[in-house]
Amino acid sequence: RSATDVTAAESSGAVRLTQKRTLTLRGHVGFDSLPDQLVSKSVSQGFIFNVLCVGETGIGKSTLMNTLFNTTFEKEESSHHQNIVHLRSRTYDLQESNVDLRLTIVDTVGFGDQVHREESYKPIVDYIDKQFENFLQEELKIRRSLCNYPDTRLHVCLYFLCPTGHSLKPLHLLTMKRLYTKVNIIPIIAKADTISKCDLQKFKIKIMSELLSNGVQIYQFPTDDDALKEINSKTSRCSEEVKVETQLVRGRQYPWGVVQVEDENHCDFVKLREMLIRVNMEDLREQTHTRHYELYRHCRLEAMGFRDPGTDSQPFRCRGGPAMETPHPDLILHSCQLTTLHERFELLKRWHEEEKRHLEEKCGELEEEMSSFSRRKVEADKLQSSVTLPLRRDKEKKT
């Protein structure tokens, strides 16, 4: 046969292989039990879920975790005088209806407590990259056991924000910009019961617009339920029980009433628990593996010189630097930091411009107040002089 005939035969064979053929069974076979087999195997192995809590000291991270999982985790008090940010990891074994869950809570101790806190995000980024690197090294072993490997990759980042009612702080914006490619971020407005509903709604809109304008992608909930589609949740941090009429409810007592944690009219705690644990926990785990870890793995293997067969991919090149075939792992982390220096500079530049604009507006307002005060003073002086002049004349006549 000629080369043309061979090519035509191969192409027709490829077409035949891609065609789907649907057959009808004449009786029960049994592979419809595969979902049950998968559920049984998963339940016997147990599940792993790792949560990163980012927020300033005393904002309510530990209290929210206690309320979410309806238990009391061991708590170590943290001061506001930490010189550096360090991450504290605690692992707990939980069980509910014969389902075992190994829960790891990673707390950012000292985050935002320093005077120079522009680089508070670095220990968090290094910790996430270290967990990715550990998993990759286990994956690259000749004799590997990924089924029994303790997966420490972070599945979700609960980012706690103070209810200031104003815009995001540069620290929070910069930190989320460095984290959104490495972990699923869910912003949470903590202590939401301390501001009014109107201010809270405006604050949520302001947060979303700032994240959108700065290109920060947060976790999108894959659900059709509109009640669970609210991206940034508002929560009232409280795990105490208070008495309302004849019932004990979880909430906080105020002089004007009780804020109930599980009342959807008071806060979004119920929605947060639904979407985080009961609906999308598996999707968070899957997104971590298929999106964030795959991105790290792709860059890491490319930097080590690996290539897919039949591709014309170029060696990994850092922005503004030479090509590297097999760099040191520390150099890879450093190169990732260099790629965002320009973005960080632009962010700080915009922040300074906004501050300058605010100061100019305040100066304009003060100048208007001063001119108005001067006008009122001149009018008052004229009025006083017009009143005192007739009095003097009457006094002179009497004398």
C-alpha positions as CSV (number, residue, x, y, z in Angstrom):
1,R,0.0,0.0,0.0
2,S,1.1,3.6,-0.6
3,A,1.7,6.1,2.2
4,T,-1.6,7.8,1.4
5,D,-3.5,4.5,1.8
6,V,-1.8,3.9,5.1
7,T,-2.6,7.4,6.4
8,A,-6.2,7.0,5.2
9,A,-6.6,3.7,6.9
10,E,-5.1,5.0,10.2
11,S,-7.4,8.0,10.2
12,S,-10.5,5.8,9.5
13,G,-9.4,3.5,12.3
14,A,-9.1,6.5,14.7
15,V,-12.6,7.6,13.7
16,R,-13.9,4.1,14.4
17,L,-12.2,4.2,17.9
18,T,-13.8,7.5,18.8
19,Q,-17.3,6.4,17.8
20,K,-19.6,5.4,20.8
21,R,-21.6,2.3,20.6
22,T,-24.6,2.0,23.0
23,L,-25.8,-1.5,23.7
24,T,-28.9,-2.8,25.6
25,L,-28.4,-5.3,28.4
26,R,-30.6,-8.4,28.5
27,G,-30.4,-8.6,32.2
28,H,-28.9,-7.3,35.4
29,V,-25.1,-7.2,35.5
30,G,-24.3,-5.4,38.8
31,F,-22.1,-2.4,37.9
32,D,-24.9,-0.1,39.0
33,S,-23.5,-0.7,42.5
34,L,-20.3,1.2,41.7
35,P,-21.5,4.4,43.5
36,D,-22.3,2.4,46.6
37,Q,-18.8,0.8,46.4
38,L,-17.2,4.2,46.2
39,V,-19.2,5.5,49.1
40,S,-18.3,2.5,51.2
41,K,-14.6,2.8,50.4
42,S,-14.5,6.5,51.1
43,V,-16.2,6.1,54.4
44,S,-13.8,3.3,55.5
45,Q,-10.8,5.5,54.6
46,G,-12.1,8.6,56.2
47,F,-11.8,12.2,55.0
48,I,-9.3,15.0,55.4
49,F,-10.1,18.7,55.5
50,N,-7.6,21.5,56.2
51,V,-8.7,25.1,57.0
52,L,-6.5,28.2,57.1
53,C,-7.8,31.0,59.2
54,V,-6.3,34.4,58.4
55,G,-7.1,37.4,60.5
56,E,-5.9,39.8,63.2
57,T,-5.6,38.7,66.8
58,G,-8.9,38.7,68.7
59,I,-11.1,39.0,65.6
60,G,-12.9,35.7,66.4
61,K,-11.2,32.9,64.4
62,S,-11.2,30.3,67.1
63,T,-14.8,31.1,68.2
64,L,-16.1,30.7,64.7
65,M,-14.4,27.4,64.2
66,N,-15.9,26.1,67.5
67,T,-19.4,27.2,66.4
68,L,-19.0,25.8,62.9
69,F,-18.1,22.3,64.1
70,N,-20.2,22.4,67.3
71,T,-17.4,21.6,69.6
72,T,-14.6,23.2,71.6
73,F,-11.1,23.1,70.2
74,E,-8.1,23.7,72.5
75,K,-7.3,27.3,72.5
76,E,-4.0,29.1,73.2
77,E,-4.2,32.8,73.9
78,S,-2.2,35.0,71.6
79,S,-0.8,38.4,72.4
80,H,-0.7,41.5,70.1
81,H,3.1,41.7,70.6
82,Q,4.3,39.1,68.1
83,N,7.5,40.2,66.2
84,I,6.8,37.9,63.3
85,V,3.8,36.0,61.9
86,H,4.0,32.3,62.5
87,L,1.5,29.6,61.6
88,R,0.1,27.2,64.3
89,S,-1.3,23.9,63.1
90,R,-3.6,21.7,65.2
91,T,-5.1,18.4,63.9
92,Y,-8.3,16.9,65.4
93,D,-10.2,13.6,64.7
94,L,-13.9,14.1,64.5
95,Q,-16.7,11.6,63.9
96,E,-20.3,12.1,62.9
97,S,-22.7,9.3,62.0
98,N,-19.8,6.8,61.4
99,V,-18.0,9.3,59.1
100,D,-14.5,10.1,60.3
101,L,-13.0,13.5,59.5
102,R,-9.4,14.5,60.2
103,L,-9.7,18.3,60.6
104,T,-6.6,20.5,60.6
105,I,-6.9,24.2,61.6
106,V,-4.0,26.5,60.7
107,D,-4.0,29.8,62.6
108,T,-2.0,32.8,61.6
109,V,-0.6,34.0,64.9
110,G,0.5,37.7,65.0
111,F,-0.9,38.5,61.6
112,G,-1.2,42.3,61.2
113,D,0.1,43.1,64.7
114,Q,3.5,44.4,63.6
115,V,4.4,48.0,62.8
116,H,5.9,47.1,59.4
117,R,3.3,44.6,58.3
118,E,3.5,44.9,54.6
119,E,5.2,41.5,54.3
120,S,3.0,39.6,56.8
121,Y,1.7,37.4,54.0
122,K,5.1,35.9,53.3
123,P,5.0,33.2,56.0
124,I,1.6,32.2,54.8
125,V,2.7,31.8,51.2
126,D,5.8,29.9,52.3
127,Y,3.7,27.5,54.4
128,I,1.3,26.8,51.5
129,D,4.1,26.2,49.0
130,K,5.8,23.9,51.5
131,Q,2.7,21.7,51.7
132,F,2.5,21.6,47.9
133,E,6.2,20.7,47.7
134,N,5.8,17.9,50.3
135,F,3.0,16.3,48.3
136,L,4.9,16.7,45.0
137,Q,8.0,15.0,46.5
138,E,5.8,12.1,47.6
139,E,4.3,11.9,44.2
140,L,7.7,11.8,42.5
141,K,8.9,8.8,44.6
142,I,9.4,5.5,42.9
143,R,7.7,3.7,45.7
144,R,4.9,6.0,46.7
145,S,1.8,5.6,48.8
146,L,-0.5,8.5,48.1
147,C,-3.5,6.7,49.6
148,N,-1.9,6.6,53.0
149,Y,-0.1,9.9,52.7
150,P,-1.3,12.6,55.2
151,D,-2.4,15.3,52.9
152,T,-1.6,18.7,54.5
153,R,-2.5,20.9,51.6
154,L,-4.9,23.7,52.6
155,H,-8.4,23.3,51.1
156,V,-9.9,26.6,52.1
157,C,-8.8,30.0,53.5
158,L,-11.3,31.8,55.8
159,Y,-10.2,35.4,55.5
160,F,-11.6,37.5,58.4
161,L,-12.2,41.2,57.9
162,C,-12.9,43.8,60.5
163,P,-16.3,45.5,60.0
164,T,-14.9,49.0,59.5
165,G,-17.5,50.0,56.9
166,H,-14.7,51.5,54.8
167,S,-12.5,50.0,52.1
168,L,-10.1,47.1,52.4
169,K,-6.8,47.7,54.1
170,P,-3.8,47.5,51.8
171,L,-2.5,44.6,53.9
172,H,-5.7,42.5,53.3
173,L,-5.8,43.4,49.6
174,L,-2.1,42.5,49.1
175,T,-2.4,39.2,51.1
176,M,-5.5,38.0,49.2
177,K,-3.8,38.9,45.9
178,R,-0.9,36.7,46.8
179,L,-3.1,33.8,48.1
180,Y,-5.9,33.5,45.5
181,T,-3.8,31.4,43.1
182,K,-2.8,29.0,45.9
183,V,-5.9,28.4,48.0
184,N,-9.7,28.8,47.9
185,I,-10.4,32.2,49.6
186,I,-13.7,32.9,51.4
187,P,-13.8,36.5,52.8
188,I,-15.8,36.8,56.1
189,I,-16.9,40.0,57.8
190,A,-16.4,39.2,61.4
191,K,-18.4,40.7,64.3
192,A,-21.0,41.8,61.8
193,D,-23.5,42.6,64.5
194,T,-21.5,45.7,65.5
195,I,-22.6,47.7,62.5
196,S,-26.0,48.4,61.0
197,K,-27.5,46.4,58.2
198,C,-27.3,49.3,55.8
199,D,-23.6,49.9,56.5
200,L,-23.0,46.2,56.3
201,Q,-24.5,45.9,52.9
202,K,-22.5,48.8,51.6
203,F,-19.4,47.3,53.0
204,K,-20.0,44.0,51.3
205,I,-20.5,45.8,47.9
206,K,-17.3,47.8,48.5
207,I,-15.3,44.7,49.3
208,M,-16.5,42.9,46.2
209,S,-15.9,45.9,43.9
210,E,-12.3,46.3,45.2
211,L,-11.5,42.6,44.8
212,L,-12.9,42.6,41.3
213,S,-11.0,45.8,40.3
214,N,-7.7,44.3,41.6
215,G,-8.2,40.9,39.9
216,V,-8.6,38.9,43.1
217,Q,-10.6,35.7,42.4
218,I,-12.3,34.3,45.4
219,Y,-14.0,30.9,45.7
220,Q,-17.2,30.6,43.6
221,F,-19.8,28.2,45.1
222,P,-21.0,25.6,42.6
223,T,-24.6,25.6,43.6
224,D,-27.9,26.7,42.1
225,D,-29.3,27.8,45.5
226,D,-29.4,31.6,45.5
227,A,-29.2,31.7,49.3
228,L,-25.8,30.1,49.2
229,K,-24.4,32.2,46.4
230,E,-23.4,35.1,48.6
231,I,-19.6,35.2,48.3
232,N,-18.6,37.2,51.3
233,S,-20.4,36.1,54.4
234,K,-21.1,38.1,57.5
235,T,-20.9,36.3,60.8
236,S,-21.5,37.0,64.5
237,R,-18.8,35.3,66.5
238,C,-20.3,33.6,69.5
239,S,-20.5,30.1,70.9
240,E,-22.2,30.9,74.2
241,E,-25.7,29.8,75.0
242,V,-28.3,32.4,76.1
243,K,-31.9,32.0,77.1
244,V,-34.5,33.4,74.8
245,E,-38.0,33.0,76.3
246,T,-37.9,29.2,77.3
247,Q,-35.1,28.0,74.9
248,L,-31.3,28.0,75.0
249,V,-29.8,29.4,71.8
250,R,-26.3,30.2,70.7
251,G,-25.9,33.9,70.5
252,R,-24.7,37.1,72.3
253,Q,-26.6,39.1,74.9
254,Y,-26.9,42.9,74.5
255,P,-28.8,45.4,76.6
256,W,-31.3,45.8,73.7
257,G,-31.7,42.1,72.9
258,V,-30.0,38.9,71.8
259,V,-28.2,38.2,68.5
260,Q,-28.8,34.6,67.6
261,V,-26.1,32.9,65.6
262,E,-28.4,30.5,63.8
263,D,-31.0,33.1,62.9
264,E,-30.5,34.0,59.2
265,N,-32.0,37.5,59.8
266,H,-29.2,38.2,62.2
267,C,-26.1,36.9,60.3
268,D,-25.0,34.5,57.6
269,F,-23.6,31.8,59.8
270,V,-26.2,29.2,58.7
271,K,-25.4,29.9,55.0
272,L,-21.7,29.7,55.7
273,R,-22.0,26.4,57.4
274,E,-24.2,25.0,54.6
275,M,-21.9,26.0,51.8
276,L,-18.7,25.2,53.6
277,I,-19.4,21.9,55.2
278,R,-22.7,20.4,54.0
279,V,-22.6,21.2,50.3
280,N,-19.2,22.2,49.0
281,M,-16.5,20.5,51.2
282,E,-15.7,17.9,48.6
283,D,-15.6,20.6,45.9
284,L,-13.1,22.6,47.9
285,R,-10.9,19.5,48.2
286,E,-11.2,18.9,44.5
287,Q,-10.4,22.5,43.5
288,T,-7.3,22.4,45.7
289,H,-6.0,19.3,43.9
290,T,-7.1,20.0,40.3
291,R,-6.5,23.8,40.2
292,H,-4.1,25.2,42.8
293,Y,-1.9,22.1,43.2
294,E,-1.8,21.5,39.5
295,L,-0.6,25.1,38.9
296,Y,2.2,24.7,41.4
297,R,3.1,21.2,40.0
298,H,3.2,22.6,36.4
299,C,5.5,25.4,37.3
300,R,7.7,23.3,39.5
301,L,8.2,20.4,37.0
302,E,8.8,22.9,34.2
303,A,11.4,24.6,36.3
304,M,13.1,21.2,36.9
305,G,13.3,20.7,33.1
306,F,10.5,18.2,32.5
307,R,8.7,18.5,29.2
308,D,5.6,16.7,27.8
309,P,6.4,14.6,24.7
310,G,5.6,16.3,21.4
311,T,5.5,19.8,22.8
312,D,7.6,22.8,22.0
313,S,7.5,24.4,25.4
314,Q,10.3,26.7,26.3
315,P,12.4,26.4,29.5
316,F,10.9,28.1,32.5
317,R,11.9,31.8,32.5
318,C,11.4,34.2,35.4
319,R,10.3,37.7,34.5
320,G,13.4,39.8,33.9
321,G,15.7,36.8,34.5
322,P,17.6,34.2,32.6
323,A,16.2,30.8,31.7
324,M,16.6,28.1,34.4
325,E,16.6,24.4,33.8
326,T,17.0,23.0,37.3
327,P,16.9,25.8,39.9
328,H,17.0,25.3,43.6
329,P,13.5,25.2,45.3
330,D,14.2,28.4,47.2
331,L,14.9,30.1,43.8
332,I,11.5,29.0,42.6
333,L,9.7,30.6,45.5
334,H,11.9,33.7,45.1
335,S,11.0,33.9,41.4
336,C,7.3,33.7,42.2
337,Q,7.7,36.7,44.6
338,L,9.5,38.7,42.0
339,T,6.7,38.3,39.5
340,T,4.4,40.4,41.7
341,L,6.7,43.2,42.7
342,H,5.4,45.4,40.0
343,E,1.8,44.6,41.0
344,R,2.6,45.4,44.6
345,F,4.2,48.7,43.6
346,E,1.1,49.6,41.5
347,L,-1.2,48.7,44.4
348,L,0.8,50.9,46.9
349,K,0.9,53.7,44.3
350,R,-2.9,53.6,43.9
351,W,-3.3,53.6,47.7
352,H,-1.0,56.6,48.1
353,E,-2.9,58.4,45.3
354,E,-6.2,57.7,47.1
355,E,-4.8,58.9,50.4
356,K,-3.5,62.1,48.7
357,R,-6.9,62.7,47.1
358,H,-8.6,62.3,50.5
359,L,-6.2,64.7,52.1
360,E,-6.7,67.2,49.3
361,E,-10.5,67.0,49.7
362,K,-10.1,67.5,53.5
363,C,-7.9,70.5,52.9
364,G,-10.5,71.9,50.5
365,E,-13.2,71.4,53.1
366,L,-11.1,73.1,55.8
367,E,-10.3,76.1,53.5
368,E,-14.0,76.5,52.8
369,E,-14.8,76.4,56.6
370,M,-12.0,78.9,57.2
371,S,-13.3,81.3,54.6
372,S,-16.9,80.9,55.8
373,F,-15.7,81.5,59.4
374,S,-13.9,84.7,58.2
375,R,-17.0,86.0,56.5
376,R,-19.1,85.3,59.5
377,K,-16.5,87.1,61.7
378,V,-16.5,90.2,59.4
379,E,-20.3,90.3,59.5
380,A,-20.3,89.9,63.3
381,D,-17.8,92.7,63.7
382,K,-19.9,95.0,61.5
383,L,-23.0,94.1,63.5
384,Q,-21.3,94.8,66.8
385,S,-19.9,98.1,65.6
386,S,-23.3,99.2,64.3
387,V,-24.8,98.4,67.8
388,T,-22.1,100.0,69.9
389,L,-22.0,103.3,67.9
390,P,-25.5,104.5,68.9
391,L,-24.9,103.4,72.5
392,R,-21.8,105.7,72.6
393,R,-23.8,108.6,71.2
394,D,-26.6,108.2,73.8
395,K,-24.0,108.0,76.5
396,E,-22.3,111.2,75.3
397,K,-25.6,113.1,75.2
398,K,-26.4,112.1,78.8
399,T,-23.0,113.3,80.0
